[in-house]
Amino acid sequence: GSTAQTPSNHITCNNSTDHKSMEPAKISPQDIPDGFKAQDPHNGAAGGDAANAAAQKQAMEEQKQAVLQQALTPDALARLNRIKLVKEAKAKALEASIVNMAMSGRLPGRINEGKLIEMLERGSAREAQGNTGSINIQRKKYAFDSDDEDDDDDV
């Protein structure tokens, strides 16, 4: 094609090729260098990563639920789900603990409801033990501020 200069100093392209219909290059997975991955150019980087992260999070959640179903009896799993409704943070911590124990092979067998309650009580005891004496509030006392002697002169 040839380029022509218009009086308004803009360059126009007179090529017959339509740039909007360009197809991405077809590359086989063997042609991609190490450290790189194939990505659809029409699927934006931010959108693709967010969708990928959501799918990965969903897969991890499903895997965690599968491990919990194998590690807990149906009664214990039902109790854990009820606890999650009321104390989500405590239930999440207990779930993580059970999954870690199951993955590392430290579970002797399936956890029944009684064992789950015992684990909850141990977690609550550890939490209470860690919280004792952590906050100490001292109020400043002034010479003219006497809390001990209230002469009730404001009545």
Disulfide bonds with the S-S distance in Angstrom:
none
